[in-house]
Amino acid sequence: MRIEVRGKNIELTGALRDYVGKRLSKLERFIDDAREAQVTLSVEGESHRVEVTIPLNGIILRGEETTDDMYSSIDLVIDKLEKQIDKYKTKIYRRYRGVGLKKGAVDPTVLKEEKEKEEPVKVLRTKRFALKPMDVEEAVMQMNLLGHSFFVFFNADSNEVNVVYRRKDGNYGLIEPEFE
């Protein structure tokens, strides 16, 4: 697995890179065909944050932890990813009758064949609403006025449909579509 480590407001030492590589290699026993992992280490004041994203076929494993020590943040985010892997493994095992995370992640045709055997997803409710062009700030204000945790809007700046959402840390995120 190729590990891409980036730093924000921190000097990336060889020891830090080695530690991240050593800890992430622990996950390879569950997902040995993962091609890459993106790791961002950042320091803001006394907070040491680690964000890890590992894309698999159809699944994205993502963990984020913040502590007052970079090494403990790395340990905690790896523990979080292990729990996610275990959760997904169990879900996939139940859904696809024993296929498992490794085989399902490596061979997407297995998952597709098993999905075709399943019952279709039931959509219980459909909502329609007019998309008024607005900027991001207005969309955040609308979301807060409605008391929702996300809001879909037509971005007047980019002329695309975007989503703003409230993050766990109280800040906001913006999702912009990217078509392949």
C-alpha positions, 0 to 999 in steps of 0.5 A, a space after each residue: 500500500 502506498 502511503 501519502 503523508 502530508 503535514 500542515 503546520 508540522 515538520 514531517 520527520 522520518 520517525 513520524 513517517 515510519 510510525 505512520 507506515 508501521 501503524 497503517 501496515 497493521 491494517 493490511 492484514 484485513 485489506 491487503 489490496 488497498 492501493 493507497 492511504 492518504 494521511 494528513 497530520 496537522 497541528 493547531 495550537 496544542 491540538 495534534 490532528 490525524 486524518 486517514 482516508 483509505 479508498 477501496 472498491 466502493 468503500 471509503 475508510 476514513 478516520 480522524 482523531 485529535 489529541 495533545 500528542 501526535 503519536 497517540 492521535 495516530 494510535 487512536 485513528 488506527 484503532 478507529 479504522 480497525 473498528 470500521 473495518 470490523 463493522 464493514 466486514 460484519 455487514 458485508 459478511 451478512 449481506 453477501 453471505 460470507 464473501 468477506 471484506 477482502 474478496 468483496 473489496 478486491 472483486 467488485 463483480 462478486 458484490 454486484 452478483 450478490 447485490 442482484 440477488 437481494 431485494 431492491 432498496 425501498 425508498 419510503 419518501 421522495 421530496 421535491 423542492 425548488 433550487 433557488 440560486 444562492 451563495 454558500 453563506 446564504 445556504 448555511 443560513 437557510 440550513 440553520 433556519 430550518 434546523 437541519 444538519 445539511 442543505 442542498 442548494 444551487 450554488 450561484 458562484 459555480 452554477 452547480 448543485 452543492 450540499 452544505 453540512 454541519 460538522 461534528 466540530 461545529 464548523 461547516 463543510 461543502 460538498 461539490 460534485 465532480 463528475 468522472 
